[in-house]
Amino acid sequence: MAPDTEAQLARPADQAEPAMTLTIAPAGVQLRCAPGASLLDTAVSQGFFPKHSCRRGECNACEARVIAGEVAYPAGFIPEGVRPGHCLTCVARPVTDVIIEAPEVGAIPGRRVVQAPARVAQVRRVSPDVAIVSLHVQGGTDFSFSPGQYMDVILRDGTRRSYSMANAPDAQGTIEWHVRAMPGGRFSPHVYEKLKQRDVLRLEGPFGAFTLQESDAPVILLASGTGYAPIASFMRSHHEALARRGATLYWGGRRKEDLYAWDDAAHWAASSERLRFVPVLSEPDGSWTGRTGFVHEAVACDFPDLSAFEVYACGNPLMVDAASHVLTRDNGLLPGRFHSDAFITAIKPAR
């Protein structure tokens, strides 16, 4: 029986537990959990990627049903908005052998997570607050990633920042990040103002389950700001599949300069009659003659019936949440066909 009471799901885990077995259904994957490791860390470290995002228990993207067994959270952590019989895999630790439901996980492991240095190859400042950073993960790590995944940069004090890859994978361990300088940020202002060629960063990854699904459904690619980065990886890696299925990119920003890779997006759209690029500005100047307003509302207006589509959204968490709500409620999009990557998808009170 699945544990259906809050007490069973939220018992404090003050001390490390003996190693337990995590089973992921329906694939039937069985993994040994190291003492103190979360369910998500256990899966990711062995090449399996249940849906997740922030990895801090803040966004609830990793919520999964507990089919059998018992889990606990660290002392002082109180999950918010979690359905009965479910847990947040990024925080929950097994108290017994546990079976969780994660239909997105396949039976064959994917990319191996590595921790390695990466050397900066180039920094291009492409707008007043966005830098495109190219790095090379150092050799001997057997590094690779799937389009749509992200890497963590580990700062000197051990804190982390996450950035999606924008390039197609290659054999040289190249990654490209699109970094917006956030006022007061711990890392992004340094990237924009001081990071230079040959600097070395410590990285870990790849992480994330935001990947293009195998399907014949037409595709909506929905991005705001630097949320364009993983979408660009899709465009560069899956060009033939997107052209075959038909795809429209909606990219939103306040002003035109926020769409810092406009030429690349336009070139992609011009490469096939089944590809389209629709830029949307929320605060344009007087010379703008294109679409205006919120980018997800442009999608809703253009596609009143999305029942046959898949939507891939990344960017501002409020935009991602609004798009999910509006497109599934009003436009017939099936909830299982809305795929998102926002590192924090909900704003919650501090614990």
C-alpha positions as a printed NumPy array, in Angstrom:
array([[  0.   ,   0.   ,   0.   ],
       [  1.185,   3.529,  -0.753],
       [  1.724,   5.67 ,   2.352],
       [ -1.203,   8.071,   2.255],
       [ -0.708,  10.004,   5.486],
       [  1.343,  13.135,   5.975],
       [  2.979,  11.618,   9.056],
       [  4.418,   8.76 ,   7.043],
       [  5.72 ,  11.047,   4.321],
       [  7.171,  13.744,   6.553],
       [  8.858,  11.88 ,   9.403],
       [ 12.143,  13.694,  10.191],
       [ 15.311,  12.085,   8.86 ],
       [ 17.813,  13.328,  11.458],
       [ 20.257,  10.494,  11.034],
       [ 21.594,   8.691,   7.997],
       [ 19.614,   5.556,   7.21 ],
       [ 21.039,   2.211,   6.087],
       [ 21.211,   1.761,   2.321],
       [ 17.785,   1.122,   0.813],
       [ 16.53 ,   0.134,  -2.632],
       [ 14.694,   2.623,  -4.846],
       [ 12.493,   1.109,  -7.553],
       [ 11.198,   3.375, -10.329],
       [  7.974,   2.229, -11.96 ],
       [  6.804,   1.384, -14.529],
       [ 10.304,   0.865, -15.989],
       [ 11.206,  -1.428, -13.092],
       [ 14.609,   0.19 , -12.511],
       [ 16.104,  -0.833,  -9.148],
       [ 18.782,   1.387,  -7.585],
       [ 20.703,   1.204,  -4.335],
       [ 20.393,   4.387,  -2.266],
       [ 23.494,   5.528,  -0.426],
       [ 22.816,   6.543,   3.199],
       [ 21.542,  10.108,   3.33 ],
       [ 21.022,  10.437,  -0.449],
       [ 17.734,  11.757,  -1.768],
       [ 15.63 ,   9.719,  -4.179],
       [ 16.446,  12.142,  -6.992],
       [ 20.19 ,  12.188,  -6.305],
       [ 20.166,   8.391,  -6.268],
       [ 18.48 ,   8.228,  -9.663],
       [ 20.471,  11.02 , -11.341],
       [ 23.843,   9.739, -10.127],
       [ 23.13 ,   6.451, -11.901],
       [ 21.91 ,   7.965, -15.168],
       [ 18.134,   8.043, -14.635],
       [ 16.256,  11.334, -14.788],
       [ 12.855,  11.643, -13.101],
       [ 11.249,  15.008, -13.795],
       [ 12.761,  17.754, -11.654],
       [ 13.906,  21.328, -11.769],
       [ 15.157,  23.354,  -8.778],
       [ 16.532,  20.397,  -6.743],
       [ 15.866,  22.397,  -3.559],
       [ 12.295,  21.41 ,  -2.71 ],
       [ 10.945,  24.766,  -3.889],
       [  9.275,  24.188,  -7.255],
       [  7.461,  20.837,  -6.738],
       [  8.408,  19.774, -10.271],
       [  9.845,  16.535,  -8.853],
       [  6.646,  15.463,  -7.077],
       [  6.147,  11.719,  -7.569],
       [  3.657,   9.174,  -6.277],
       [  4.938,   6.782,  -3.627],
       [  3.594,   3.372,  -4.628],
       [  5.116,   1.512,  -1.678],
       [  7.505,   2.172,   1.18 ],
       [  8.212,   5.14 ,   3.388],
       [ 10.249,   8.321,   2.959],
       [ 11.3  ,  11.156,   5.243],
       [ 12.479,  14.737,   4.886],
       [ 15.42 ,  16.389,   6.67 ],
       [ 14.618,  17.965,  10.028],
       [ 12.981,  21.364,   9.622],
       [ 11.858,  20.848,   6.015],
       [  8.097,  21.131,   5.546],
       [  6.83 ,  20.279,   2.031],
       [  4.179,  22.623,   0.686],
       [  1.453,  21.759,  -1.79 ],
       [  2.391,  18.077,  -2.098],
       [ -0.515,  15.729,  -2.742],
       [ -1.252,  12.898,  -0.28 ],
       [  0.68 ,   9.76 ,  -1.173],
       [  3.303,  11.771,  -3.055],
       [  6.746,  13.146,  -2.165],
       [  9.352,  15.602,  -3.408],
       [ 12.079,  13.304,  -4.681],
       [ 14.788,  15.971,  -4.568],
       [ 14.483,  16.197,  -0.774],
       [ 12.91 ,  12.906,   0.343],
       [ 15.156,  10.15 ,   1.72 ],
       [ 14.071,   6.493,   1.93 ],
       [ 13.268,   5.066,   5.359],
       [ 12.414,   1.678,   3.852],
       [ 12.746,   0.226,   0.368],
       [ 10.666,   2.549,  -1.813],
       [  8.788,   2.305,  -5.112],
       [  7.916,   5.575,  -6.866],
       [  6.004,   6.246, -10.068],
       [  7.942,   8.133, -12.76 ],
       [  6.672,   7.156, -16.23 ],
       [  9.184,   9.493, -17.91 ],
       [ 12.101,   7.305, -16.754],
       [ 13.271,   4.646, -19.206],
       [ 14.782,   1.27 , -18.379],
       [ 18.18 ,   2.185, -19.875],
       [ 20.404,   4.739, -18.08 ],
       [ 21.184,   7.987, -19.865],
       [ 24.041,  10.464, -19.562],
       [ 26.464,   9.953, -16.706],
       [ 26.742,  12.839, -14.229],
       [ 30.32 ,  14.068, -13.837],
       [ 32.072,  16.75 , -11.815],
       [ 34.926,  18.325, -13.758],
       [ 36.706,  21.61 , -14.496],
       [ 35.739,  23.533, -17.615],
       [ 37.872,  26.155, -19.331],
       [ 36.309,  29.284, -20.806],
       [ 36.85 ,  29.47 , -24.559],
       [ 34.939,  32.685, -25.309],
       [ 32.688,  35.282, -23.683],
       [ 30.472,  37.357, -25.994],
       [ 28.391,  40.152, -24.473],
       [ 25.462,  40.217, -26.877],
       [ 23.132,  42.657, -25.121],
       [ 23.296,  45.146, -22.245],
       [ 22.833,  42.278, -19.755],
       [ 23.353,  38.918, -21.55 ],
       [ 26.641,  37.118, -22.166],
       [ 27.064,  33.984, -24.286],
       [ 29.761,  31.828, -22.703],
       [ 31.479,  28.93 , -24.497],
       [ 33.35 ,  26.403, -22.35 ],
       [ 35.163,  23.105, -22.824],
       [ 34.731,  20.435, -20.175],
       [ 38.215,  19.073, -19.541],
       [ 39.184,  15.686, -21.005],
       [ 39.005,  12.294, -19.355],
       [ 35.487,  12.772, -17.96 ],
       [ 33.469,  10.967, -20.658],
       [ 31.158,  13.98 , -20.663],
       [ 28.054,  14.31 , -22.818],
       [ 24.547,  15.732, -22.493],
       [ 21.116,  15.578, -24.063],
       [ 19.671,  18.743, -25.675],
       [ 17.633,  20.574, -23.047],
       [ 19.746,  19.57 , -20.047],
       [ 21.706,  21.901, -17.769],
       [ 24.924,  22.052, -15.736],
       [ 25.641,  23.38 , -12.259],
       [ 28.583,  25.686, -11.664],
       [ 29.948,  25.134,  -8.149],
       [ 31.119,  28.328,  -6.463],
       [ 33.96 ,  28.534,  -3.956],
       [ 31.628,  28.329,  -0.956],
       [ 29.874,  25.258,  -2.403],
       [ 26.738,  27.037,  -3.577],
       [ 25.526,  26.313,  -7.093],
       [ 24.009,  28.073, -10.055],
       [ 22.346,  26.219, -12.933],
       [ 22.555,  27.048, -16.652],
       [ 21.082,  25.192, -19.607],
       [ 23.183,  24.252, -22.588],
       [ 22.268,  26.143, -25.768],
       [ 24.437,  24.209, -28.233],
       [ 24.182,  20.782, -29.823],
       [ 26.338,  18.148, -28.086],
       [ 29.709,  17.43 , -29.647],
       [ 32.634,  15.08 , -29.057],
       [ 34.853,  17.855, -27.649],
       [ 32.813,  18.499, -24.498],
       [ 31.731,  21.964, -25.649],
       [ 28.93 ,  23.727, -23.805],
       [ 27.355,  27.124, -24.433],
       [ 25.54 ,  29.097, -21.763],
       [ 23.357,  32.192, -22.095],
       [ 23.805,  34.135, -18.843],
       [ 21.752,  37.161, -17.875],
       [ 23.432,  39.433, -15.326],
       [ 20.995,  39.605, -12.427],
       [ 21.441,  42.629, -10.121],
       [ 22.738,  41.406,  -6.782],
       [ 23.409,  37.919,  -8.155],
       [ 26.18 ,  35.754,  -6.714],
       [ 27.612,  34.625, -10.062],
       [ 25.941,  36.168, -13.102],
       [ 27.362,  39.73 , -12.657],
       [ 30.849,  38.196, -12.493],
       [ 30.174,  36.361, -15.754],
       [ 29.057,  39.514, -17.519],
       [ 31.676,  41.885, -16.105],
       [ 34.835,  39.862, -15.412],
       [ 34.802,  36.322, -16.818],
       [ 37.41 ,  35.935, -19.543],
       [ 39.013,  33.411, -21.866],
       [ 40.982,  30.61 , -20.151],
       [ 39.281,  31.069, -16.779],
       [ 38.369,  27.737, -15.19 ],
       [ 35.017,  26.873, -13.574],
       [ 34.062,  23.768, -11.61 ],
       [ 30.964,  22.12 , -13.068],
       [ 28.689,  19.186, -12.327],
       [ 26.096,  17.587, -14.565],
       [ 24.348,  17.103, -16.85 ],
       [ 20.99 ,  17.315, -15.075],
       [ 17.39 ,  17.674, -16.174],
       [ 14.627,  15.794, -17.938],
       [ 13.607,  18.63 , -20.296],
       [ 14.185,  16.757, -23.566],
       [ 12.321,  16.466, -26.848],
       [  9.933,  13.529, -26.731],
       [  9.713,  10.989, -29.525],
       [  6.439,  11.834, -31.228],
       [  4.87 ,  12.976, -34.48 ],
       [  2.962,  15.801, -32.783],
       [  3.57 ,  19.348, -34.018],
       [  5.595,  21.463, -31.589],
       [  5.325,  24.867, -29.942],
       [  8.654,  26.141, -28.568],
       [  7.963,  28.842, -25.983],
       [ 10.729,  30.953, -24.434],
       [ 11.195,  34.181, -22.53 ],
       [ 14.555,  35.881, -22.063],
       [ 17.486,  33.492, -21.628],
       [ 14.968,  30.642, -21.444],
       [ 15.772,  30.59 , -25.142],
       [ 18.987,  28.646, -24.361],
       [ 17.619,  25.07 , -24.059],
       [ 15.166,  25.827, -26.86 ],
       [ 18.164,  26.772, -29.029],
       [ 19.717,  23.408, -28.176],
       [ 16.536,  21.734, -29.43 ],
       [ 16.627,  23.79 , -32.623],
       [ 20.28 ,  23.008, -33.308],
       [ 20.121,  19.318, -32.371],
       [ 16.698,  18.26 , -33.65 ],
       [ 16.344,  20.361, -36.782],
       [ 15.166,  17.539, -39.035],
       [ 12.666,  16.184, -36.508],
       [ 11.196,  19.636, -35.825],
       [ 10.925,  20.408, -39.542],
       [  9.208,  17.072, -40.133],
       [  6.754,  17.575, -37.264],
       [  6.276,  21.306, -37.778],
       [  7.42 ,  23.75 , -35.09 ],
       [  6.795,  27.363, -34.129],
       [  9.152,  29.289, -31.86 ],
       [  7.562,  32.019, -29.732],
       [ 10.238,  34.112, -28.003],
       [  9.241,  36.91 , -25.683],
       [ 11.091,  39.853, -24.15 ],
       [ 10.402,  43.378, -23.017],
       [ 12.35 ,  45.061, -25.825],
       [ 13.862,  43.857, -29.08 ],
       [ 17.392,  43.805, -27.632],
       [ 16.205,  41.166, -25.143],
       [ 15.888,  38.802, -28.114],
       [ 19.672,  38.68 , -28.333],
       [ 19.858,  35.794, -30.86 ],
       [ 17.246,  37.174, -33.251],
       [ 19.305,  36.427, -36.378],
       [ 19.861,  32.796, -35.364],
       [ 16.152,  32.278, -34.706],
       [ 15.192,  33.917, -37.99 ],
       [ 17.737,  31.819, -39.906],
       [ 16.344,  28.649, -38.308],
       [ 12.801,  29.571, -39.328],
       [ 13.892,  30.375, -42.895],
       [ 15.449,  26.921, -43.317],
       [ 12.092,  25.128, -43.734],
       [  8.553,  26.068, -44.638],
       [  7.397,  24.032, -41.593],
       [  9.355,  26.184, -39.127],
       [  8.225,  29.609, -37.86 ],
       [  9.615,  32.288, -35.547],
       [  7.22 ,  34.664, -33.762],
       [  8.92 ,  37.367, -31.63 ],
       [  6.712,  39.002, -28.989],
       [  7.544,  42.179, -27.027],
       [  5.766,  43.332, -23.877],
       [  7.271,  46.86 , -23.719],
       [  8.208,  47.783, -27.322],
       [  9.257,  51.185, -28.516],
       [  7.29 ,  53.141, -31.09 ],
       [  9.046,  51.591, -34.085],
       [  7.944,  48.026, -33.3  ],
       [  5.284,  46.642, -35.659],
       [  5.27 ,  43.005, -34.511],
       [  3.356,  41.102, -31.846],
       [  2.97 ,  42.638, -28.404],
       [  1.879,  41.466, -24.963],
       [  2.709,  38.325, -23.041],
       [  4.317,  35.602, -25.111],
       [  2.093,  32.747, -23.89 ],
       [ -0.995,  34.79 , -24.789],
       [  0.25 ,  35.013, -28.378],
       [  0.344,  31.201, -28.483],
       [ -3.157,  30.994, -27.025],
       [ -4.442,  33.442, -29.631],
       [ -2.824,  31.698, -32.608],
       [ -3.689,  28.119, -31.595],
       [ -7.18 ,  27.886, -30.092],
       [ -6.98 ,  24.084, -30.307],
       [ -3.71 ,  22.58 , -29.063],
       [ -5.06 ,  19.091, -28.441],
       [ -2.734,  17.576, -31.061],
       [  0.378,  19.6  , -30.048],
       [  3.306,  19.401, -27.662],
       [  4.534,  22.569, -25.937],
       [  8.074,  23.057, -24.607],
       [  8.404,  26.137, -22.386],
       [ 11.379,  27.699, -20.627],
       [ 12.106,  31.053, -19.049],
       [ 10.508,  33.283, -16.455],
       [  8.805,  30.973, -13.921],
       [  5.671,  33.128, -13.872],
       [  5.412,  32.837, -17.664],
       [  5.881,  29.068, -17.529],
       [  3.196,  28.684, -14.857],
       [  0.798,  30.975, -16.713],
       [  1.366,  29.141, -20.001],
       [  0.732,  25.762, -18.404],
       [ -2.468,  26.991, -16.776],
       [ -3.906,  28.879, -19.75 ],
       [ -3.01 ,  26.449, -22.53 ],
       [ -4.318,  23.364, -20.714],
       [ -7.448,  25.115, -19.424],
       [ -8.488,  27.121, -22.478],
       [ -6.721,  25.652, -25.516],
       [ -7.149,  21.924, -25.111],
       [ -3.486,  21.109, -24.523],
       [ -3.139,  17.773, -22.751],
       [ -1.302,  18.301, -19.426],
       [  1.136,  15.504, -20.237],
       [  2.149,  17.345, -23.398],
       [  3.265,  20.511, -21.622],
       [  6.997,  20.197, -20.927],
       [  8.772,  22.907, -18.961],
       [ 12.151,  23.899, -17.627],
       [ 12.033,  26.726, -15.103],
       [ 14.459,  26.327, -12.233],
       [ 11.893,  27.621,  -9.756],
       [  8.33 ,  27.274, -11.069],
       [  6.486,  28.679,  -8.08 ],
       [  7.15 ,  31.456,  -5.577],
       [  6.762,  30.216,  -2.008],
       [  7.253,  31.715,   1.457],
       [ 10.68 ,  31.226,   3.003],
       [ 10.851,  28.279,   5.335]])
